[in-house]
């Protein structure tokens, strides 16, 4: 099955904020973070069912990034994968629950 992708504005804001934070620490680290996020989203889009359901009622799943301590939080509805948050893994679940 081919899945369509929607990345919500909140998730884009998360990515931008984190990339800026990493750039302040080291030049071009923000670009590396962005590349890692895009790879993670590509992996999710290829096989979104590969990651376990973290919240059954809302059908929320997430993929942890390999290099950075962030998770791509998403939902699947038919053939649509909606990324609604990209959050540091230490953040509480309330951060994404308010968005889903």
N, CA, C and O atoms as a GROMACS GRO file, in nm:
protein
  400
    1UNK      N    1   0.084  -0.118   0.000
    1UNK     CA    2   0.000   0.000   0.000
    1UNK      C    3   0.089   0.125   0.000
    1UNK      O    4   0.191   0.130   0.068
    2UNK      N    5   0.048   0.223  -0.076
    2UNK     CA    6   0.119   0.350  -0.079
    2UNK      C    7   0.049   0.448   0.016
    2UNK      O    8  -0.073   0.465   0.010
    3UNK      N    9   0.127   0.510   0.101
    3UNK     CA   10   0.072   0.604   0.199
    3UNK      C   11   0.101   0.748   0.158
    3UNK      O   12   0.205   0.779   0.100
    4UNK      N   13   0.005   0.833   0.190
    4UNK     CA   14   0.023   0.977   0.171
    4UNK      C   15   0.075   1.035   0.302
    4UNK      O   16   0.057   0.975   0.408
    5UNK      N   17   0.138   1.151   0.295
    5UNK     CA   18   0.198   1.212   0.413
    5UNK      C   19   0.141   1.350   0.438
    5UNK      O   20   0.126   1.431   0.347
    6UNK      N   21   0.110   1.375   0.564
    6UNK     CA   22   0.074   1.510   0.608
    6UNK      C   23   0.163   1.541   0.729
    6UNK      O   24   0.168   1.463   0.825
    7UNK      N   25   0.232   1.653   0.724
    7UNK     CA   26   0.312   1.700   0.837
    7UNK      C   27   0.247   1.828   0.885
    7UNK      O   28   0.246   1.928   0.814
    8UNK      N   29   0.194   1.824   1.005
    8UNK     CA   30   0.123   1.939   1.058
    8UNK      C   31   0.219   2.052   1.095
    8UNK      O   32   0.338   2.029   1.117
    9UNK      N   33   0.165   2.171   1.102
    9UNK     CA   34   0.246   2.290   1.130
    9UNK      C   35   0.313   2.283   1.266
    9UNK      O   36   0.424   2.334   1.282
   10UNK      N   37   0.249   2.221   1.365
   10UNK     CA   38   0.312   2.205   1.497
   10UNK      C   39   0.439   2.120   1.487
   10UNK      O   40   0.539   2.151   1.552
   11UNK      N   41   0.434   2.016   1.407
   11UNK     CA   42   0.552   1.930   1.389
   11UNK      C   43   0.663   2.006   1.317
   11UNK      O   44   0.780   1.993   1.351
   12UNK      N   45   0.625   2.085   1.217
   12UNK     CA   46   0.725   2.166   1.147
   12UNK      C   47   0.789   2.266   1.242
   12UNK      O   48   0.910   2.290   1.234
   13UNK      N   49   0.710   2.324   1.330
   13UNK     CA   50   0.764   2.417   1.430
   13UNK      C   51   0.858   2.345   1.526
   13UNK      O   52   0.962   2.399   1.565
   14UNK      N   53   0.823   2.223   1.565
   14UNK     CA   54   0.911   2.142   1.651
   14UNK      C   55   1.046   2.121   1.585
   14UNK      O   56   1.151   2.136   1.647
   15UNK      N   57   1.042   2.084   1.458
   15UNK     CA   58   1.165   2.055   1.383
   15UNK      C   59   1.251   2.181   1.371
   15UNK      O   60   1.372   2.176   1.393
   16UNK      N   61   1.188   2.291   1.337
   16UNK     CA   62   1.262   2.417   1.322
   16UNK      C   63   1.326   2.461   1.454
   16UNK      O   64   1.441   2.503   1.456
   17UNK      N   65   1.250   2.451   1.562
   17UNK     CA   66   1.302   2.490   1.693
   17UNK      C   67   1.422   2.405   1.734
   17UNK      O   68   1.522   2.457   1.782
   18UNK      N   69   1.410   2.275   1.715
   18UNK     CA   70   1.520   2.185   1.752
   18UNK      C   71   1.642   2.208   1.663
   18UNK      O   72   1.755   2.207   1.712
   19UNK      N   73   1.621   2.228   1.534
   19UNK     CA   74   1.732   2.252   1.442
   19UNK      C   75   1.806   2.380   1.480
   19UNK      O   76   1.929   2.384   1.477
   20UNK      N   77   1.733   2.484   1.516
   20UNK     CA   78   1.796   2.609   1.560
   20UNK      C   79   1.877   2.587   1.687
   20UNK      O   80   1.987   2.639   1.702
   21UNK      N   81   1.820   2.509   1.780
   21UNK     CA   82   1.890   2.481   1.905
   21UNK      C   83   2.022   2.408   1.877
   21UNK      O   84   2.125   2.443   1.935
   22UNK      N   85   2.018   2.308   1.789
   22UNK     CA   86   2.140   2.234   1.756
   22UNK      C   87   2.241   2.322   1.682
   22UNK      O   88   2.361   2.310   1.705
   23UNK      N   89   2.193   2.411   1.596
   23UNK     CA   90   2.284   2.502   1.526
   23UNK      C   91   2.355   2.597   1.622
   23UNK      O   92   2.469   2.635   1.598
   24UNK      N   93   2.289   2.634   1.730
   24UNK     CA   94   2.352   2.720   1.829
   24UNK      C   95   2.464   2.647   1.903
   24UNK      O   96   2.556   2.710   1.953
   25UNK      N   97   2.456   2.515   1.909
   25UNK     CA   98   2.557   2.436   1.978
   25UNK      C   99   2.677   2.409   1.889
   25UNK      O  100   2.792   2.411   1.935
   26UNK      N  101   2.650   2.384   1.761
   26UNK     CA  102   2.757   2.351   1.667
   26UNK      C  103   2.711   2.382   1.525
   26UNK      O  104   2.599   2.348   1.486
   27UNK      N  105   2.796   2.445   1.449
   27UNK     CA  106   2.763   2.482   1.312
   27UNK      C  107   2.728   2.357   1.232
   27UNK      O  108   2.798   2.256   1.238
   28UNK      N  109   2.620   2.364   1.160
   28UNK     CA  110   2.567   2.260   1.070
   28UNK      C  111   2.506   2.139   1.143
   28UNK      O  112   2.462   2.045   1.077
   29UNK      N  113   2.503   2.140   1.274
   29UNK     CA  114   2.439   2.030   1.346
   29UNK      C  115   2.288   2.033   1.326
   29UNK      O  116   2.222   1.929   1.324
   30UNK      N  117   2.232   2.153   1.310
   30UNK     CA  118   2.089   2.165   1.282
   30UNK      C  119   2.052   2.100   1.150
   30UNK      O  120   1.947   2.037   1.139
   31UNK      N  121   2.138   2.116   1.050
   31UNK     CA  122   2.114   2.053   0.919
   31UNK      C  123   2.122   1.900   0.931
   31UNK      O  124   2.046   1.829   0.866
   32UNK      N  125   2.212   1.852   1.014
   32UNK     CA  126   2.222   1.708   1.036
   32UNK      C  127   2.097   1.655   1.108
   32UNK      O  128   2.047   1.547   1.077
   33UNK      N  129   2.048   1.734   1.202
   33UNK     CA  130   1.924   1.696   1.270
   33UNK      C  131   1.808   1.690   1.170
   33UNK      O  132   1.731   1.593   1.170
   34UNK      N  133   1.797   1.791   1.087
   34UNK     CA  134   1.691   1.795   0.986
   34UNK      C  135   1.699   1.674   0.894
   34UNK      O  136   1.597   1.614   0.861
   35UNK      N  137   1.819   1.640   0.852
   35UNK     CA  138   1.837   1.523   0.765
   35UNK      C  139   1.791   1.396   0.836
   35UNK      O  140   1.728   1.310   0.775
   36UNK      N  141   1.824   1.384   0.964
   36UNK     CA  142   1.783   1.266   1.042
   36UNK      C  143   1.630   1.259   1.054
   36UNK      O  144   1.572   1.151   1.045
   37UNK      N  145   1.566   1.373   1.076
   37UNK     CA  146   1.420   1.376   1.086
   37UNK      C  147   1.357   1.334   0.954
   37UNK      O  148   1.264   1.254   0.951
   38UNK      N  149   1.408   1.388   0.844
   38UNK     CA  150   1.354   1.352   0.712
   38UNK      C  151   1.370   1.204   0.684
   38UNK      O  152   1.281   1.140   0.627
   39UNK      N  153   1.485   1.148   0.722
   39UNK     CA  154   1.506   1.003   0.706
   39UNK      C  155   1.405   0.926   0.789
   39UNK      O  156   1.347   0.828   0.743
   40UNK      N  157   1.384   0.970   0.912
   40UNK     CA  158   1.287   0.904   1.000
   40UNK      C  159   1.147   0.907   0.943
   40UNK      O  160   1.075   0.807   0.948
   41UNK      N  161   1.108   1.022   0.888
   41UNK     CA  162   0.975   1.033   0.827
   41UNK      C  163   0.965   0.943   0.705
   41UNK      O  164   0.861   0.882   0.682
   42UNK      N  165   1.071   0.935   0.626
   42UNK     CA  166   1.071   0.845   0.510
   42UNK      C  167   1.053   0.699   0.552
   42UNK      O  168   0.978   0.625   0.488
   43UNK      N  169   1.120   0.660   0.659
   43UNK     CA  170   1.108   0.522   0.709
   43UNK      C  171   0.964   0.497   0.754
   43UNK      O  172   0.907   0.392   0.724
   44UNK      N  173   0.907   0.592   0.826
   44UNK     CA  174   0.769   0.579   0.873
   44UNK      C  175   0.674   0.567   0.754
   44UNK      O  176   0.585   0.482   0.753
   45UNK      N  177   0.694   0.650   0.654
   45UNK     CA  178   0.605   0.650   0.538
   45UNK      C  179   0.616   0.519   0.459
   45UNK      O  180   0.518   0.473   0.402
   46UNK      N  181   0.734   0.460   0.457
   46UNK     CA  182   0.754   0.333   0.387
   46UNK      C  183   0.678   0.219   0.454
   46UNK      O  184   0.617   0.136   0.386
   47UNK      N  185   0.681   0.216   0.587
   47UNK     CA  186   0.611   0.110   0.660
   47UNK      C  187   0.562   0.163   0.795
   47UNK      O  188   0.623   0.134   0.898
   48UNK      N  189   0.454   0.240   0.797
   48UNK     CA  190   0.407   0.300   0.921
   48UNK      C  191   0.357   0.200   1.025
   48UNK      O  192   0.352   0.232   1.144
   49UNK      N  193   0.321   0.081   0.984
   49UNK     CA  194   0.271  -0.019   1.078
   49UNK      C  195   0.384  -0.092   1.151
   49UNK      O  196   0.358  -0.175   1.238
   50UNK      N  197   0.508  -0.063   1.117
   50UNK     CA  198   0.622  -0.129   1.178
   50UNK      C  199   0.642  -0.088   1.324
   50UNK      O  200   0.708  -0.159   1.400
   51UNK      N  201   0.587   0.024   1.362
   51UNK     CA  202   0.606   0.075   1.498
   51UNK      C  203   0.480   0.053   1.579
   51UNK      O  204   0.368   0.073   1.531
   52UNK      N  205   0.500   0.011   1.702
   52UNK     CA  206   0.386  -0.028   1.784
   52UNK      C  207   0.299   0.090   1.823
   52UNK      O  208   0.346   0.204   1.830
   53UNK      N  209   0.174   0.062   1.849
   53UNK     CA  210   0.079   0.163   1.894
   53UNK      C  211   0.114   0.203   2.036
   53UNK      O  212   0.128   0.117   2.123
   54UNK      N  213   0.130   0.332   2.061
   54UNK     CA  214   0.166   0.383   2.193
   54UNK      C  215   0.043   0.431   2.270
   54UNK      O  216   0.044   0.438   2.393
   55UNK      N  217  -0.062   0.463   2.196
   55UNK     CA  218  -0.188   0.507   2.258
   55UNK      C  219  -0.300   0.452   2.172
   55UNK      O  220  -0.327   0.503   2.063
   56UNK      N  221  -0.366   0.348   2.221
   56UNK     CA  222  -0.466   0.277   2.140
   56UNK      C  223  -0.584   0.363   2.098
   56UNK      O  224  -0.624   0.362   1.982
   57UNK      N  225  -0.640   0.436   2.192
   57UNK     CA  226  -0.761   0.512   2.161
   57UNK      C  227  -0.736   0.616   2.052
   57UNK      O  228  -0.824   0.641   1.969
   58UNK      N  229  -0.619   0.674   2.050
   58UNK     CA  230  -0.588   0.776   1.949
   58UNK      C  231  -0.507   0.720   1.832
   58UNK      O  232  -0.475   0.793   1.738
   59UNK      N  233  -0.475   0.591   1.839
   59UNK     CA  234  -0.396   0.526   1.733
   59UNK      C  235  -0.265   0.600   1.706
   59UNK      O  236  -0.230   0.628   1.592
   60UNK      N  237  -0.193   0.632   1.812
   60UNK     CA  238  -0.068   0.707   1.802
   60UNK      C  239   0.050   0.611   1.807
   60UNK      O  240   0.055   0.519   1.888
   61UNK      N  241   0.144   0.634   1.718
   61UNK     CA  242   0.269   0.558   1.712
   61UNK      C  243   0.384   0.658   1.708
   61UNK      O  244   0.364   0.776   1.679
   62UNK      N  245   0.505   0.609   1.736
   62UNK     CA  246   0.620   0.695   1.714
   62UNK      C  247   0.742   0.615   1.678
   62UNK      O  248   0.756   0.497   1.711
   63UNK      N  249   0.831   0.686   1.608
   63UNK     CA  250   0.960   0.628   1.570
   63UNK      C  251   1.068   0.712   1.636
   63UNK      O  252   1.072   0.834   1.621
   64UNK      N  253   1.157   0.645   1.708
   64UNK     CA  254   1.271   0.714   1.766
   64UNK      C  255   1.377   0.734   1.659
   64UNK      O  256   1.404   0.644   1.579
   65UNK      N  257   1.436   0.852   1.657
   65UNK     CA  258   1.544   0.878   1.563
   65UNK      C  259   1.668   0.803   1.608
   65UNK      O  260   1.683   0.774   1.727
   66UNK      N  261   1.757   0.773   1.515
   66UNK     CA  262   1.876   0.694   1.547
   66UNK      C  263   1.983   0.777   1.619
   66UNK      O  264   2.041   0.730   1.716
   67UNK      N  265   2.009   0.896   1.572
   67UNK     CA  266   2.122   0.974   1.622
   67UNK      C  267   2.083   1.076   1.728
   67UNK      O  268   2.162   1.104   1.818
   68UNK      N  269   1.966   1.131   1.718
   68UNK     CA  270   1.922   1.236   1.809
   68UNK      C  271   1.811   1.183   1.899
   68UNK      O  272   1.735   1.095   1.858
   69UNK      N  273   1.801   1.235   2.022
   69UNK     CA  274   1.700   1.182   2.116
   69UNK      C  275   1.561   1.240   2.092
   69UNK      O  276   1.502   1.302   2.181
   70UNK      N  277   1.510   1.221   1.974
   70UNK     CA  278   1.379   1.272   1.934
   70UNK      C  279   1.294   1.160   1.881
   70UNK      O  280   1.344   1.056   1.839
   71UNK      N  281   1.163   1.182   1.884
   71UNK     CA  282   1.069   1.084   1.829
   71UNK      C  283   0.974   1.154   1.733
   71UNK      O  284   0.928   1.266   1.758
   72UNK      N  285   0.945   1.086   1.625
   72UNK     CA  286   0.847   1.132   1.527
   72UNK      C  287   0.715   1.069   1.568
   72UNK      O  288   0.701   0.947   1.565
   73UNK      N  289   0.617   1.152   1.607
   73UNK     CA  290   0.489   1.104   1.658
   73UNK      C  291   0.385   1.118   1.547
   73UNK      O  292   0.369   1.226   1.489
   74UNK      N  293   0.313   1.009   1.518
   74UNK     CA  294   0.222   1.010   1.404
   74UNK      C  295   0.101   0.921   1.427
   74UNK      O  296   0.096   0.840   1.520
   75UNK      N  297   0.003   0.940   1.338
   75UNK     CA  298  -0.118   0.858   1.335
   75UNK      C  299  -0.138   0.809   1.192
   75UNK      O  300  -0.092   0.870   1.096
   76UNK      N  301  -0.209   0.698   1.181
   76UNK     CA  302  -0.244   0.643   1.050
   76UNK      C  303  -0.395   0.638   1.039
   76UNK      O  304  -0.463   0.587   1.128
   77UNK      N  305  -0.446   0.690   0.929
   77UNK     CA  306  -0.589   0.681   0.899
   77UNK      C  307  -0.600   0.642   0.751
   77UNK      O  308  -0.572   0.721   0.661
   78UNK      N  309  -0.643   0.519   0.729
   78UNK     CA  310  -0.650   0.461   0.594
   78UNK      C  311  -0.513   0.468   0.527
   78UNK      O  312  -0.421   0.397   0.567
   79UNK      N  313  -0.499   0.553   0.425
   79UNK     CA  314  -0.371   0.564   0.355
   79UNK      C  315  -0.297   0.693   0.387
   79UNK      O  316  -0.206   0.732   0.314
   80UNK      N  317  -0.336   0.761   0.496
   80UNK     CA  318  -0.275   0.889   0.534
   80UNK      C  319  -0.196   0.875   0.663
   80UNK      O  320  -0.249   0.832   0.766
   81UNK      N  321  -0.069   0.911   0.656
   81UNK     CA  322   0.016   0.917   0.775
   81UNK      C  323   0.029   1.064   0.812
   81UNK      O  324   0.075   1.146   0.732
   82UNK      N  325  -0.013   1.097   0.934
   82UNK     CA  326  -0.009   1.235   0.981
   82UNK      C  327   0.094   1.247   1.092
   82UNK      O  328   0.078   1.189   1.199
   83UNK      N  329   0.200   1.323   1.065
   83UNK     CA  330   0.301   1.353   1.165
   83UNK      C  331   0.255   1.480   1.235
   83UNK      O  332   0.244   1.586   1.173
   84UNK      N  333   0.228   1.470   1.365
   84UNK     CA  334   0.177   1.588   1.435
   84UNK      C  335   0.272   1.637   1.543
   84UNK      O  336   0.243   1.738   1.608
   85UNK      N  337   0.384   1.569   1.564
   85UNK     CA  338   0.483   1.617   1.660
   85UNK      C  339   0.618   1.552   1.634
   85UNK      O  340   0.626   1.437   1.590
   86UNK      N  341   0.724   1.627   1.659
   86UNK     CA  342   0.861   1.576   1.661
   86UNK      C  343   0.919   1.628   1.791
   86UNK      O  344   0.958   1.745   1.800
   87UNK      N  345   0.925   1.541   1.891
   87UNK     CA  346   0.955   1.584   2.028
   87UNK      C  347   1.077   1.515   2.084
   87UNK      O  348   1.109   1.401   2.049
   88UNK      N  349   1.146   1.587   2.173
   88UNK     CA  350   1.257   1.527   2.246
   88UNK      C  351   1.202   1.410   2.327
   88UNK      O  352   1.093   1.419   2.383
   89UNK      N  353   1.275   1.304   2.334
   89UNK     CA  354   1.224   1.184   2.400
   89UNK      C  355   1.206   1.201   2.550
   89UNK      O  356   1.137   1.120   2.613
   90UNK      N  357   1.265   1.304   2.610
   90UNK     CA  358   1.248   1.327   2.754
   90UNK      C  359   1.120   1.404   2.785
   90UNK      O  360   1.080   1.414   2.901
   91UNK      N  361   1.056   1.459   2.684
   91UNK     CA  362   0.933   1.534   2.707
   91UNK      C  363   0.820   1.441   2.745
   91UNK      O  364   0.813   1.326   2.701
   92UNK      N  365   0.733   1.492   2.827
   92UNK     CA  366   0.619   1.413   2.875
   92UNK      C  367   0.520   1.390   2.760
   92UNK      O  368   0.512   1.470   2.667
   93UNK      N  369   0.444   1.281   2.770
   93UNK     CA  370   0.345   1.248   2.668
   93UNK      C  371   0.237   1.353   2.651
   93UNK      O  372   0.172   1.358   2.547
   94UNK      N  373   0.216   1.437   2.751
   94UNK     CA  374   0.115   1.543   2.736
   94UNK      C  375   0.145   1.634   2.617
   94UNK      O  376   0.054   1.692   2.559
   95UNK      N  377   0.272   1.646   2.582
   95UNK     CA  378   0.311   1.732   2.471
   95UNK      C  379   0.243   1.689   2.342
   95UNK      O  380   0.195   1.774   2.266
   96UNK      N  381   0.238   1.560   2.315
   96UNK     CA  382   0.174   1.515   2.192
   96UNK      C  383   0.027   1.487   2.211
   96UNK      O  384  -0.050   1.497   2.115
   97UNK      N  385  -0.016   1.453   2.332
   97UNK     CA  386  -0.157   1.422   2.355
   97UNK      C  387  -0.246   1.544   2.332
   97UNK      O  388  -0.361   1.531   2.292
   98UNK      N  389  -0.193   1.662   2.359
   98UNK     CA  390  -0.271   1.784   2.336
   98UNK      C  391  -0.288   1.814   2.188
   98UNK      O  392  -0.375   1.892   2.151
   99UNK      N  393  -0.208   1.754   2.104
   99UNK     CA  394  -0.213   1.780   1.959
   99UNK      C  395  -0.292   1.677   1.881
   99UNK      O  396  -0.347   1.708   1.775
  100UNK      N  397  -0.299   1.556   1.930
  100UNK     CA  398  -0.360   1.448   1.852
  100UNK      C  399  -0.511   1.458   1.847
  100UNK      O  400  -0.577   1.374   1.786
   0.00000   0.00000   0.00000
